[in-house]
Amino acid sequence: MRVKRGVAARRKHKKVLDAAKGMQHNRTRSFRLAKQGVIRALQYAYRDRRNKKRDLRALWITRINAAARENGTTYARLMAGLKSTNITLDRKVLAELAANEPAAFAGVVKSLK
């Protein structure tokens, strides 16, 4: 017996077109273009979930370095000092301190000298 795929195809197309919401021009109307756009968007999302970690670490290091220089040292010396004194603050926490609690960050730097 022949199987008519109307309902299944409609469901599949609707799923892709819903995922393409917010895209421009024919990508919101044409299934073929919407499918291409959704596939590309999912590839970017997968890649950038990994790149986000890289970018945030770079941002934290930049913020720590700026705050460290305001306190008369450099990022490299600060991290070496933290390691030698067994202070286990990660870069995320140090960047938060540097941005929101400058006095506390200065205290950490002072404890290394």
C-alpha positions as YAML, in Angstrom:
chain: A
units: angstrom
residues:
- id: 1
  name: MET
  ca: [0.00, 0.00, 0.00]
- id: 2
  name: ARG
  ca: [1.26, 3.44, -0.90]
- id: 3
  name: VAL
  ca: [2.12, 5.81, 1.95]
- id: 4
  name: LYS
  ca: [1.24, 9.45, 1.40]
- id: 5
  name: ARG
  ca: [3.74, 11.67, 3.18]
- id: 6
  name: GLY
  ca: [1.69, 14.87, 3.29]
- id: 7
  name: VAL
  ca: [1.27, 15.12, 7.04]
- id: 8
  name: ALA
  ca: [4.83, 14.03, 7.88]
- id: 9
  name: ALA
  ca: [6.35, 16.35, 5.28]
- id: 10
  name: ARG
  ca: [4.24, 19.27, 6.51]
- id: 11
  name: ARG
  ca: [5.37, 18.63, 10.09]
- id: 12
  name: LYS
  ca: [9.02, 18.44, 9.03]
- id: 13
  name: HIS
  ca: [8.80, 21.63, 6.97]
- id: 14
  name: LYS
  ca: [6.98, 23.46, 9.75]
- id: 15
  name: LYS
  ca: [9.68, 22.51, 12.24]
- id: 16
  name: VAL
  ca: [12.43, 23.92, 10.00]
- id: 17
  name: LEU
  ca: [10.47, 27.08, 9.13]
- id: 18
  name: ASP
  ca: [9.78, 27.72, 12.83]
- id: 19
  name: ALA
  ca: [13.50, 27.37, 13.54]
- id: 20
  name: ALA
  ca: [14.21, 29.91, 10.77]
- id: 21
  name: LYS
  ca: [12.07, 32.59, 12.45]
- id: 22
  name: GLY
  ca: [13.99, 35.84, 12.67]
- id: 23
  name: MET
  ca: [16.00, 35.18, 9.52]
- id: 24
  name: GLN
  ca: [15.60, 37.53, 6.59]
- id: 25
  name: HIS
  ca: [14.04, 37.44, 3.15]
- id: 26
  name: ASN
  ca: [13.22, 34.05, 1.59]
- id: 27
  name: ARG
  ca: [14.82, 32.13, 4.46]
- id: 28
  name: THR
  ca: [11.61, 32.57, 6.42]
- id: 29
  name: ARG
  ca: [9.34, 31.46, 3.56]
- id: 30
  name: SER
  ca: [11.21, 28.96, 1.39]
- id: 31
  name: PHE
  ca: [11.82, 25.54, 2.92]
- id: 32
  name: ARG
  ca: [15.01, 24.94, 0.94]
- id: 33
  name: LEU
  ca: [16.61, 28.24, 1.97]
- id: 34
  name: ALA
  ca: [15.29, 27.95, 5.52]
- id: 35
  name: LYS
  ca: [16.84, 24.50, 5.84]
- id: 36
  name: GLN
  ca: [20.22, 25.81, 4.66]
- id: 37
  name: GLY
  ca: [20.01, 28.70, 7.09]
- id: 38
  name: VAL
  ca: [19.03, 26.53, 10.04]
- id: 39
  name: ILE
  ca: [21.83, 24.04, 9.35]
- id: 40
  name: ARG
  ca: [24.36, 26.87, 9.18]
- id: 41
  name: ALA
  ca: [22.96, 28.47, 12.34]
- id: 42
  name: LEU
  ca: [23.26, 25.18, 14.23]
- id: 43
  name: GLN
  ca: [26.87, 24.79, 13.04]
- id: 44
  name: TYR
  ca: [27.69, 28.29, 14.28]
- id: 45
  name: ALA
  ca: [25.96, 27.60, 17.59]
- id: 46
  name: TYR
  ca: [27.95, 24.38, 18.10]
- id: 47
  name: ARG
  ca: [31.25, 26.08, 17.23]
- id: 48
  name: ASP
  ca: [30.59, 29.17, 19.33]
- id: 49
  name: ARG
  ca: [29.63, 27.24, 22.45]
- id: 50
  name: ARG
  ca: [33.28, 26.19, 22.45]
- id: 51
  name: ASN
  ca: [34.68, 29.57, 21.38]
- id: 52
  name: LYS
  ca: [32.72, 31.31, 24.15]
- id: 53
  name: LYS
  ca: [34.95, 29.68, 26.76]
- id: 54
  name: ARG
  ca: [38.03, 30.94, 24.90]
- id: 55
  name: ASP
  ca: [36.65, 34.46, 24.58]
- id: 56
  name: LEU
  ca: [35.63, 34.72, 28.22]
- id: 57
  name: ARG
  ca: [39.04, 33.54, 29.43]
- id: 58
  name: ALA
  ca: [40.72, 36.19, 27.26]
- id: 59
  name: LEU
  ca: [38.37, 38.84, 28.69]
- id: 60
  name: TRP
  ca: [39.10, 37.76, 32.26]
- id: 61
  name: ILE
  ca: [42.86, 37.92, 31.64]
- id: 62
  name: THR
  ca: [42.54, 41.41, 30.14]
- id: 63
  name: ARG
  ca: [40.57, 42.65, 33.15]
- id: 64
  name: ILE
  ca: [42.96, 41.07, 35.65]
- id: 65
  name: ASN
  ca: [45.97, 42.56, 33.84]
- id: 66
  name: ALA
  ca: [44.42, 46.05, 33.84]
- id: 67
  name: ALA
  ca: [43.62, 45.87, 37.55]
- id: 68
  name: ALA
  ca: [47.03, 44.38, 38.35]
- id: 69
  name: ARG
  ca: [48.81, 47.23, 36.57]
- id: 70
  name: GLU
  ca: [46.76, 49.74, 38.58]
- id: 71
  name: ASN
  ca: [48.14, 48.01, 41.67]
- id: 72
  name: GLY
  ca: [51.77, 48.16, 40.50]
- id: 73
  name: THR
  ca: [52.31, 44.66, 39.10]
- id: 74
  name: THR
  ca: [51.64, 42.72, 35.92]
- id: 75
  name: TYR
  ca: [49.37, 39.79, 35.12]
- id: 76
  name: ALA
  ca: [52.28, 37.36, 34.83]
- id: 77
  name: ARG
  ca: [53.79, 38.37, 38.18]
- id: 78
  name: LEU
  ca: [50.37, 38.28, 39.83]
- id: 79
  name: MET
  ca: [49.62, 34.74, 38.60]
- id: 80
  name: ALA
  ca: [53.10, 33.52, 39.53]
- id: 81
  name: GLY
  ca: [52.67, 35.02, 43.00]
- id: 82
  name: LEU
  ca: [49.27, 33.39, 43.45]
- id: 83
  name: LYS
  ca: [50.72, 30.03, 42.47]
- id: 84
  name: SER
  ca: [53.72, 30.33, 44.80]
- id: 85
  name: THR
  ca: [51.55, 31.31, 47.80]
- id: 86
  name: ASN
  ca: [48.96, 28.58, 47.05]
- id: 87
  name: ILE
  ca: [46.08, 31.05, 46.68]
- id: 88
  name: THR
  ca: [43.57, 29.16, 44.55]
- id: 89
  name: LEU
  ca: [41.46, 31.90, 42.97]
- id: 90
  name: ASP
  ca: [40.58, 31.21, 39.38]
- id: 91
  name: ARG
  ca: [40.62, 33.85, 36.65]
- id: 92
  name: LYS
  ca: [36.84, 34.24, 36.64]
- id: 93
  name: VAL
  ca: [36.77, 35.14, 40.34]
- id: 94
  name: LEU
  ca: [39.80, 37.43, 40.05]
- id: 95
  name: ALA
  ca: [38.18, 39.28, 37.13]
- id: 96
  name: GLU
  ca: [34.97, 39.71, 39.15]
- id: 97
  name: LEU
  ca: [36.98, 41.10, 42.06]
- id: 98
  name: ALA
  ca: [38.91, 43.41, 39.74]
- id: 99
  name: ALA
  ca: [35.73, 44.79, 38.16]
- id: 100
  name: ASN
  ca: [33.37, 44.97, 41.16]
- id: 101
  name: GLU
  ca: [35.53, 44.93, 44.30]
- id: 102
  name: PRO
  ca: [38.75, 46.87, 43.57]
- id: 103
  name: ALA
  ca: [39.63, 47.09, 47.28]
- id: 104
  name: ALA
  ca: [39.44, 43.30, 47.68]
- id: 105
  name: PHE
  ca: [41.55, 42.84, 44.53]
- id: 106
  name: ALA
  ca: [44.12, 45.28, 45.93]
- id: 107
  name: GLY
  ca: [44.14, 43.21, 49.13]
- id: 108
  name: VAL
  ca: [44.91, 40.06, 47.13]
- id: 109
  name: VAL
  ca: [47.78, 41.84, 45.33]
- id: 110
  name: LYS
  ca: [49.09, 43.21, 48.66]
- id: 111
  name: SER
  ca: [49.07, 39.71, 50.18]
- id: 112
  name: LEU
  ca: [51.55, 38.61, 47.52]
- id: 113
  name: LYS
  ca: [54.18, 41.24, 48.36]
...
